[in-house]
Amino acid sequence: MKVIHTSDWHLGHRLYGLNRHEEQTGFLNWLAEQIKTQHADVLLIAGDIFDTHNPSAEATRLYYNFLTKLHQQNPHLHTVVIGGNHDSAARLDAPREVLKALNVHVIGALPKPSSSDWSELYCPIHNAQGELQAWVVSVPYLRASDLPLTSPNEDHAIINGVKEVYRLALDGLKDKLTDNIPVILTGHCEMQKGLLSLESERSFSGYAKQSLPSDVFTALKQIKPDYVALGHLHLTQAVSDCEWIRYSGAPLPFSIAEKDYPHQVLLVEFNQGQLSSIEPLLVPQELKTQMIKIPEKESKVEDNALPLSFDEVIAELNKLPELDETVVEWKRPLLQVNVHSEHPDPNIKLRVIKVLKKKHPRLAKLTITYPKKEQQISEDTGPKTFLSDIEPNEVFKARWKSKRGVEPPSEQLALFTQLKDQAKLNIEQQESLSSSSK
């Protein structure tokens, strides 16, 4: 039996405001081809199908078109979909009965805690001859309302509550198990010691900030799962050296920090009921938008290093390849630029854009850093100074230097003085009108 494990598609995602639809369409077409080529029996999608709870019509259409195409190409394929923290559980669950006709098993939300019937979580996997090959226990992202109260201590209550959910879910399956039939468990959660992509993974809120220990799965006694398919973390990884507990990782980069990740899906094989291999299927580089950083390596605080100066950035930009008009827009690389400036300069962005007009990359993000503040406001040890006792120009200069580390340019000070004088004149005119009306 062959299983393809994937997660964190984030359909509808926009990177720095730029649409990713073509990339995501290309990935799904590639995935459909892999399923066909590998003769896969099961596709597991472990949450975060969409990027938001209210995805666009374009993203929703992409999802349903993919599921329809998949069934047409592979009538015997079993597809299991669980909800993630980015997904609307109700939106995923709404077409559940319709999707059964496409052999798609969807669990957006866990059954209500008051329900003792866990049967809707169980998806039997049959081969083309109708023989049972495996059971998938499809547990989605768990919300606070899903967890039974097991301990008055908050931290223990969270972990023990999750353990109890998995115990109950597996216990309900024990009467259905037979020899040499593997059990596959799903989840969408953050495990302890997991490697995070801090720029793109949305932090869980409230109770779910608690990351889970591996014994949530390793300590299950009645029924031990043969494979745990996880979603949420964008970097592919095993959990605590347990090769059978895996994050598939995101198939596309969702921040420039993820540009060098080995984006992939996992091909999981079982032989005679036993887990036999886990192999990556790498997403081809040409399906992903290229991402470039200038400078390529981040400056380290301990090295006391600064980003490139503006002149150095312009020199690096001039080395970039010239614009090829025949290349479609989404194929052009995205560019992140970090530049250091000694003085505030409102023209930096305009000058960078001007250079890039004839270049192949598209500017995605420009970060400008200024010198560190040389002086910090010290604790008050003398007589108090009131704001009304200070000249407005001095307040403006102090605020400017506090924010930017340098004195304001003369033209900025002149503009502030002009605004101050105009405001003073308006106040005097208002007072004069008020006095004359009495």
N, C-alpha and C positions, 0 to 999 in steps of 0.2 A: 504494500500500500504506500502511495506517495501523497504527502501533504505539503502544500505550499503555505507558509506562514508569512503574513505581512501585516502592517499596521501603519497608523499615522500618515494617511494620505493627505489630510487637510485640504480636501477639494474646496476650491474657491479662495485659497490663500493668495494674498497679495504681498509681495516683497517690496517694502518702501514705496507702496502705492502702485507697483507694476503688476499687471495681471499674469498669472502662471498657467492659464488655461491650456495653451498649446503644449507646455511641458507635461502637464498632468494627463492630457489626452494621449500624448506619445507614450508615457509610462504605462497607462492602462492597456493600450494596444500591444505594447511589448509583453506585459504580464499575461494577457490573453494568449499570446503566441507561446509563451513559456509553458503555460498550463497544457496547451495542446501538444507541444513538442515533448514534454516530460511525461505525458499521459497521466497527469495528476488525478487523484481520486477526490481530494478535498482541498478547498481553499479556505483558510482561516484569516479573517480580517479582524484584528484585535483592537478595534476602537479608533476614535478620532478619524472617522471617514470624512467628516466635514471640518472646516476650520472654525465655524461659528454655529451657534444654536439656530440661527436663522439664515441658512445658506441661500445663495442666489439661485435663480431659476437655471442659470447656465451650469452651476455646480451640481444641482439636483438632477438635471437632465443627463449630465455626464455619468453620474452614478447609476441611474436606471438603464441607460443605454448600454453601459458596460455589463450589467447583470443579464440583460436580455441577450446580448451578443454571446456571452459566456455560455448560456444555456443552449443556444442554437448550435454552437460549435461543439459543446461537450454535454450531451443530454444526461449523462450519468454522473456528472460532477456534483458533489455536495459543497455548497458554499455556506459558511457559518459567519455571521456578522454580529459583533457585540458593540454596544455603545461605549464611547470614551468620554472624558470630561469636557471635550470641546463639543460633543454632539448633544442634540436634543433627544432624550430618550423617547419622548412621545412621538416626535417626528419620525424616528427610525421604526418604531413599533407600529405606527398607523397602517402601513401597507403589508403587515406581516402575513396575513392570510392570503393576499394576492401573490406575494413573492414565493409562497410555498409551491405554487404552480411552476416556478422556475427552479425548484429544488434549492431554494435559498432559505436558510433558517436564521431568523433575526431575533436577538434579545437586546433591546435598547435599555430596559430597566429590569431590575430583579423583581420577582413576584412580591407582593405585599408581605410584610413580616407575619401578619396574622394567618397567611395561607400556609398550610402544611403540604401543599402540592407543588413539588419542584419539577414535575414531569416536563414542563415546557422548556426547561433548561437542557434537556437531554436530546441529543441529535444522533440517532443511530446511522452509521455509515455502512451502506451495502455496496457490493460490487455489481457489475453488470448482470451477474447470474442471480442476484438477490441474496447473496450470502452476507451475513453480518461480518464486518471487518474491524469495526472499532466503535467506541462511544465518545462523543464530544460533549463535555459538560461546559456549557457556555455561560460563564459568569461575567457580567459586564462591569463597568466602573461602578464602585459601591459608594453610595451617598450616605449621609448620616442617618437618614431614615431607614436605610437597609440593614443597619447593624443592630443585633440584639444586645441588650444591656447585660454585660457579664461581670463588670467590676466597677466599683465606685471611683477608682483611680482612673483619671482621664486617659493617660497614655496606655495603660494596660487595657482599658475598656475598648479602645480603638483596635489594638492588635488582636485582642481576644475575640472581639466582635467579628473581625474579618475571618479569623480562624474558625469561628463557629459557623459562619456562612458557608465556608468551603466544606466543613465537616458535614453539615446537614445536606448540602447539595450532593456530596459523594455517597453519604449513607442511603439516600433515597434511590441510589442506583444499584445497591449491592444485590438486590433480588434479581436484577436483570443480567448480571455478569456471568459469563461462562469462561472456561479456560482459554488462554491464548488470545483473548480479545483485549487489546490495549485501550487505556482510558487517556483521553487528551483533555486537559483542563485549560480554560482561558482566563485572562484577567487583564485589567487595565489599571495599573497602580505604579507607585514608585517604591522600589526595593532599596534596602539599606546598601550603602557602598556602590550604588549605581552611578555610572558616569553620565553627567548631565550636559545638555546643551543649553547654557544659561540664557542665550540671546533669543531663543525661540520657544522653549517649552513653558507653557503657562503653569504657574505654581498652583497646586491644589489649595483650596481655601479651607479655613476652619479646621474641622476634625481631620481632614484628609492630608494636612501638612505632615502628619506622622508617617514616616517611611516604614516599610514593613521588613521584618527579618525573614531570612530564607526559610526558617522553620514553619512559617505559614504553610509551606508546601511539603517540606521534608519530614515534618512531624506528624503528617496525616497517617493514622493507624489502620483504620478499617479498610480503606482502599487507597493505595498509593498510585498517583497518576504516573503514566509512562512518559508524558511530555507536557510541559506547561508553556502555553503560547501567550506571551505578554505584549502589551502595547503601552505607550506613553513616552518612554525614553527614546530619543531620536538616534542614539548611537547603538548599533548592533552589539550585543554582549550577552554572555552567560551570567547567571546570578550566583555569586559566592562559589565559583568553580563547579557549580552543578550544571553540567553540559545539557541536561534535560530540562532546565528552566531557562528560557531564552526570550530576550527582546529581539525582534526582527529588525528594529530600527526604522527610521523614515526612509522612503525610497528616493526622495528628492531633498536637496538642501533648502531649509526654510529660514536660513540667515547666512550671511557671508561667513560667519564663524564655522558653518558646517560644510564649507565648500570642498574640504579635503577628506570628508568622511567616506568610508567605503559603503556607499548606498547600495542596498540589496534587498532581496527577499530570501527566505530560507526554504530549502528543499529538505523535508524531513521524511526519511524512509523507515518503514517497519518491515521486518522479515519474520514470518511465522509468529506474529504477535509481539515481537520484541523490537525496541528501537535499535536500528542498525546504523544509521548515519544521519548527519546534519551537514548540509553543504550550502554555501552561499551561491545565489544566482545574482551576479553583479549587474546593476542597471547600467547600460552603456553610457559612456560619457557624452556621446552626441545627443542624447535625449535630455541632457541637463544644460541649463544656461550656465555658461562659463562665468566665474566670478574672480575679480582681480582686486587686490588690496595694494595700496601705495601709502606707506612702505609695506612690503610683504610681511615683515616680522614686527610684532608689537614691541614698543619700548618697555623695558622693565624698570620699575620704580627703583629697585636696588642698584641698577646701573646708572641712575641719575641721568638717563638719556631722554632726549626730547624727540617728538616727531620731526619730520623733515621741515626745513624752512620753506617759505613760499617759492623762492627761486629754485630750490632743489626739487620741489613738487612739479613745477613747470618743466624742469629738465626731464623728469621721469615721464610726464605726460607726453612730451614730444617724442619719446621713444616708442610710444604705443603705435600699433599698426594703423594705416590710413583707412578711412571709411570705405567699405565695399558696398556700393549701392545695390548689388544683386542679392545681398543677404537679407532675409526677412528680419523684421524688427526684433522678434523675441530671441533670435539666434545671436544677437549682438551681446557681448559680455556686459555684466554689471560691474560697476567700479565703485569702490569705497576709498575715499581719500582722507588721510589725517595730515593736517598741516599745522605748523607752529608759527605764530606771528608775534613779533615783539610789541606791535601796536595794533589796536582795533582798526580794521580796514574793511569798510562795507563793500569794496569792489572785489574782494578775493573770490567770492563765488562767481561773479560775472566773468572774471578773467579766466577762471578754470573752465567755465562753460564755453567761453570763446575758443579756447584751445581745443576742447573736445568736439567742436562742431565738425572738424575734419577728421576726427578719429573714430575708430570702430566701436570702442566701449561707450556705454551709456552711464552717466553719473547717477548713482543710486543714493550715496550718502557722502556728505562732506562734513568733517569734524574739524573745528578750528580751536586750538588751545593757545592760551596766553600765559605769560610768565606767572609764576606763583606769587601770591601776595607777599610783599617783603615785610609788611608790618601787620600785625594782628592787633585788634582793639584790646588793650590791656584792661585788667580789672580796675574799677574806679577806686582810687585811693585819696583823691582830693575833693574839693568842693564840686558840687553838681553843676553841670553846664546845661542850660535849657536850650531847646531848639530855637526858641524865639530870640535868644541872645546871639545867634550865629547868623552871619550874612548868608542869604540864599545861594550866592555863588560859591561860598565855601562848602555848603552842604552838597551842592551839585558835584564839586570837585572831589570831595571825600567819598561820595557814593560811587562816582565813576572809577576812582582808583581802587575802591574796595572790590568792585566787580571785575576790573580788568587789569589791575596791578600797575597801571601807569597813569600819569596826569592826562586829563582830557585835552584833545587837540584844540588849538585856538579857535578854529571855526565852529567847533561844537560848543565851546564856551560862549562864543558870540551869539549863536542861535539861542542858547538858553537865556542869555541876558535879554535878547529881543523878546522872547516869550514872557519872561518875568516882567519887563517893562509894560508890555501890552496887557498882561493880566492886572497889573497895578492900575493902569489907566482905566480899564473896564470897571474895576472896583470903585475908583473915584467917581466915575460917571454915574454908576448906580447910586452911590451915596448922595450925589448932587441931585439926581432926579427924585430920590426919596425925600430929601429935605425940602425941595420946592413944592412937593405935593401936599405937605402938611399945612 
